């Protein structure tokens, strides 16, 4: 299964990182990093102004689709997203399966003013501190990848560091598991991380089960204006889109065109 293989690799990677830089060292480094940009607030503001909060993703490849974008220049892509009106960025930092790099996030943070989500498989609080040091403004915690006690620790440490957190779920069981965390930003991944099959119906099925005050991001499988309208009509406050934009020759134009589709909602 895809997810199990990814998590096995991630555990090995984190163990190696801890040998190079201890948690104590990382904590001291994180304490010296300036205050984060408001990720969740930018999305909420985006919904008020544009009808949705858009997280645009910088993504080179994926395990299911292989190479997504051959002409890949992360900073240039991020700048295109910013010019086009995206509210936040998501940057893949997993190297083994997504051909991402931690340095992509660092470089983008220096050149772009948008809040940045570190998109990776966080399995240990160590990675939360690492994310802060890299310059992330938010981290992703995936319910399918984390036992609840570890998620609670990661969530607590992230908040203490000033990082926003996007908690990702895919099914009703995961939703019920995280409800008592009283968290305000939830991502519904339309992709099953075990099979990598995608259905926008996942967003429509799960949103009614969440409290009204939760800001919901629909993730994966959005490739057109019709898809965008579907998840927004289902109650999503925002979307995360990566592959669709990465496959377009002119990324800036593609973002603007998709946002224009909202005018006819």
C-alpha positions in Angstrom: 0.0 0.0 0.0 1.2 3.5 -0.9 0.9 5.1 2.5 2.5 2.3 4.5 5.5 2.4 2.2 5.8 6.2 2.5 5.6 6.1 6.3 8.3 3.4 6.6 10.6 5.6 4.5 9.7 8.6 6.6 10.5 6.9 9.8 14.0 6.1 8.5 14.5 9.7 7.3 13.5 11.2 10.6 15.8 8.9 12.5 18.6 10.0 10.3 17.8 13.7 10.7 17.8 13.3 14.5 21.4 12.0 14.4 22.5 15.1 12.5 20.6 17.6 14.5 19.2 16.9 17.9 15.7 17.9 19.0 17.2 20.2 21.6 19.3 22.0 18.9 16.2 22.3 16.7 14.1 23.7 19.5 16.7 26.5 20.0 16.8 27.2 16.3 13.0 27.4 16.1 12.9 29.8 19.0 14.9 32.3 17.0 12.7 32.2 13.9 10.4 35.3 13.4 6.6 35.1 13.8 4.7 33.1 11.2 2.5 34.5 8.6 -1.2 33.8 9.3 -2.1 30.8 7.1 -5.6 30.1 8.3 -6.5 33.8 8.5 -5.3 34.4 4.9 -7.7 31.6 3.8 -10.6 33.0 5.7 -9.9 36.5 4.3 -9.7 35.0 0.8 -13.1 33.4 1.2 -14.6 36.8 2.2 -13.0 38.6 -0.7 -12.9 36.0 -3.5 -15.5 33.5 -2.5 -12.9 30.9 -1.5 -9.5 30.5 0.0 -7.0 29.1 -2.5 -3.9 27.1 -1.5 -1.8 26.7 -4.7 0.7 23.9 -4.6 4.3 23.7 -5.8 4.6 20.0 -6.7 7.1 18.3 -9.0 5.9 14.7 -8.9 3.7 12.2 -7.1 3.9 8.4 -6.5 0.7 7.8 -8.5 1.3 10.1 -11.5 5.1 10.2 -11.6 6.7 13.4 -12.9 4.0 16.1 -13.0 6.0 19.0 -14.2 9.3 18.7 -16.1 10.0 22.4 -16.4 10.1 22.8 -12.6 11.4 26.1 -11.1 9.8 26.3 -7.6 10.5 30.0 -6.8 9.2 31.1 -10.3 6.1 29.0 -9.9 5.4 30.4 -6.4 5.8 33.9 -7.7 3.3 33.1 -10.5 0.8 31.9 -7.9 1.2 35.1 -5.9 0.7 37.3 -8.9 -2.4 35.3 -9.9 -4.1 35.9 -6.6 -3.5 32.7 -4.6 -4.0 33.2 -0.8 -1.5 30.6 0.4 1.1 28.2 -0.9 1.7 24.5 -0.3 5.2 23.2 -0.9 6.1 19.6 -1.2 9.3 18.7 0.8 9.2 14.9 0.6 12.1 13.9 -1.6 11.7 10.1 -2.1 8.1 10.0 -3.4 7.3 13.6 -4.5 10.8 14.8 -5.6 10.4 17.8 -3.2 13.1 19.4 -1.2 13.2 21.3 2.1 15.3 23.9 0.4 12.4 24.7 -2.0 10.4 25.9 0.9 13.3 28.0 2.3 13.9 29.6 -1.1 10.3 30.4 -1.7 9.9 31.9 1.8 12.6 34.4 0.9 11.0 35.5 -2.4 7.3 35.3 -1.8 5.0 37.0 0.7 2.3 34.4 1.0 1.9 32.0 4.0 3.3 28.6 3.3 2.1 25.1 4.2 4.8 22.5 4.5 3.4 19.5 2.6 5.0 16.4 4.0 4.2 13.3 6.1 4.7 14.5 9.6 5.0 11.5 12.0 7.1 13.0 14.8 7.1 16.3 16.8 10.7 16.7 15.5 9.3 17.5 12.1 7.1 20.3 13.6 10.2 22.1 14.9 12.0 21.4 11.6 9.1 22.9 9.7 9.4 26.1 11.8 13.1 26.3 11.2 12.6 25.8 7.4 10.2 28.8 7.3 6.9 27.1 7.1 3.8 29.0 8.4 1.7 25.9 8.7 2.1 22.1 8.9 0.0 19.3 7.6 -1.1 16.6 10.1 -2.6 13.6 8.3 -5.1 11.5 10.3 -4.3 8.4 8.2 -0.6 8.7 9.1 -0.8 9.5 12.8 -2.0 7.9 16.0 -4.2 10.3 17.9 -1.7 10.7 20.8 1.1 11.7 18.4 -1.3 14.0 16.5 -2.2 15.8 19.8 1.4 16.3 20.7 2.3 17.6 17.2 -0.8 19.9 17.3 0.2 21.3 20.7 3.8 21.8 19.7 2.8 23.5 16.4 0.5 25.9 18.2 3.2 26.7 20.8 5.5 27.6 17.9 2.9 29.8 16.2 2.4 27.5 13.3 -1.1 27.0 11.9 -2.1 23.4 11.4 -4.2 21.8 8.6 -5.6 18.5 9.9 -6.3 16.1 7.0 -9.0 13.5 7.0 -10.4 11.2 4.3 -13.3 9.3 5.9 -15.9 9.3 8.6 -13.8 7.3 11.0 -11.0 9.8 10.8 -13.4 12.7 11.1 -14.9 11.3 14.3 -11.5 10.6 15.7 -10.3 14.3 15.4 -13.6 16.1 16.3 -12.8 16.5 20.0 -9.5 18.2 19.2 -11.7 21.3 18.6 -9.6 22.3 15.7 -10.8 25.0 13.3 -9.0 24.1 10.0 -9.7 20.8 8.4 -8.7 19.4 5.0 -10.8 16.7 3.4 -8.5 14.8 1.0 -10.6 13.4 -1.9 -7.7 11.0 -2.5 -7.5 7.7 -0.6 -3.8 7.5 0.5 -3.9 3.8 0.5 -5.1 3.3 -3.1 -4.6 6.9 -4.5 -8.1 6.7 -6.0 -9.9 10.1 -6.0 -13.5 11.2 -5.7 -14.9 14.7 -5.0 -17.9 13.0 -3.4 -15.7 12.6 -0.4 -15.9 16.3 0.3 -19.7 16.4 -0.2 -20.2 13.4 2.1 -18.0 14.6 5.0 -18.7 18.3 5.3 -22.3 17.9 6.7 -20.7 15.9 9.6 -18.5 18.8 10.7 -19.4 21.7 12.9 -20.4 24.9 11.0 -17.6 27.0 12.4 -14.8 24.7 10.9 -13.1 26.1 7.8 -12.9 23.2 5.4 -10.3 22.8 2.6 -11.1 20.4 -0.2 -7.9 18.7 -1.4 -7.1 16.7 -4.5 -9.0 16.0 -7.7 -10.0 19.5 -8.6 -9.2 20.0 -12.3 -11.9 22.4 -13.7 -14.3 25.2 -12.9 -17.0 22.6 -12.5 -15.0 20.7 -9.9 -14.4 23.9 -8.1 -18.1 24.8 -8.1 -19.0 21.3 -6.9 -16.8 21.4 -3.7 -17.8 25.0 -2.9 -21.5 24.1 -3.2 -20.8 21.2 -0.9 -19.7 23.7 1.7 -15.9 23.9 1.3 -14.4 27.3 2.3 -11.3 26.7 0.3 -9.4 24.3 -2.0 -5.9 23.0 -2.4 -4.9 22.5 -6.0 -1.5 21.3 -7.2 -1.4 18.8 -10.1 -3.9 20.7 -12.3 -1.8 23.9 -12.1 1.5 22.1 -12.5 0.3 20.6 -15.8 -0.4 24.0 -17.3 2.1 25.8 -19.5 1.1 29.2 -18.1 0.5 28.7 -14.4 -0.5 32.3 -13.6 -3.1 32.3 -16.4 -4.5 28.9 -15.3 -5.0 30.2 -11.7 -6.8 33.3 -12.9 -9.0 31.3 -15.3 -10.1 28.9 -12.5 -10.8 31.8 -10.1 -12.9 33.4 -12.8 -15.2 30.4 -12.7 -16.3 31.5 -9.3 -18.0 34.5 -10.9 -20.6 32.2 -12.4 -21.3 30.2 -9.2 
